[in-house]
Amino acid sequence: MFYDKDCDINFIKNKIVTVIGYGSQGHAQAKNLKDSGIKTFVCLKQTSKKIDIAIKDGFEVIGIEKAVSISDIIVILIPDEDQRNLYYSYIENNIENEKTIIFSHGFNIHYKQIIPQNNLNVILVAPKAPGHTVRSTFCEGSGVPSLIGIYQDYNKSAFQIALAYAMCIGSGRVGIISTSFKEETETDLFGEQAVLCGGVSSLIICGFETLVESGYSPDLAYFECLHEMKLIVDLIYEGGIKNMRFSISNTAEYGDYYVLNDFYYNIFKKKMKKILKNIQNGNFSKDFLLDKKSNFIKLNLYKDYYSNHLIEIVGSKIRSLFNWKHKKIIN
């Protein structure tokens, strides 16, 4: 674990940094770099709707050709599926020796979608939070942890550059962890699919459907399987699973253990090993990129189906009954 005291801003202090993209991570990292005193540009397509926002935020917006020409450090923060085309269309044949490229996800490097020439520093700096949190915690004087990794160290200072960059986006205040492109990519995809996104949403929907199909009220099924999820997650976030079990009733805790071994050994563990295997052998990345070539036919079909699921209809109605102050209610 590394902190501000282990970082030397001089490794990037007099460098020109261009952030390509101004989405969730792009806007946050660019603003944090700028507030840390780093000369920072934003690179966007001429048709981008984010140009006016970036200019309003105080950035000079430049095109990709200028970005490649003037920048010492290029930070690629556009969607994973668009990075290969960007790199081979504009960067590969135009970038000069000893420059640095930073990614916040190792997907394209690890799966060989981008094979950079060997005269560059290629670095991973991956904040472990959404962009708005990267920005808000920075403004509060804190930050979010970041993972850093080195794929290529051409000028023998890539690790120091990674530390300095992570410090300038706020991560040195709370912790910077060394990893590799492979480890970051595979664990990130696994966490998203098996637990954080695919796992949680599958569990919620299966629970909801089981109750509704058994004749129980959809409203009650929504409360028990989705609404109360936040209460449990908050307890786990605050003090781990042990803290959650300490805070719930004896009945709930006994019920937890009652089903744990069956779920753990007979269902979840077996399925998760298969999910991890498909990430490790590249099957998931191949399927994802193939769907991209077909204009995301599968993704859009899934999105349409699940957006109109009964749980969303019931949830929209129930959420409208609550008054969560200072929160935007998403229907």
Secondary structure, 3 states (H helix, E strand, C coil): CECHHHCCHHHCCCCEEEEECCCHHHHHHHHHHHHCCCEEEEECCCCCCCHHHHHHCCCCEECHHHHHHHCCEEEECCCHHHHHHHHHHHHCCCCCCCCEEEECCCHHHHCCCCCCCCCCEEEEEEECCCHHHHHHHHHCCCCCCEEEEEEECCCCCHHHHHHHHHHHCCHHHCCEEECCHHHHHHHHHHHHHHHHCHHHHHHHHHHHHHHHHCCCCHHHHHHHHHHCHHHHHHHHHHHHHHHHHHHCCHHHHHHHHHHHHHHHHHHHHHHHHHHHHHHHCCHHHHHHHHHHHCCCHHHHHHHHHHHCCHHHHHHHHHHCCCCCCCCCCCC
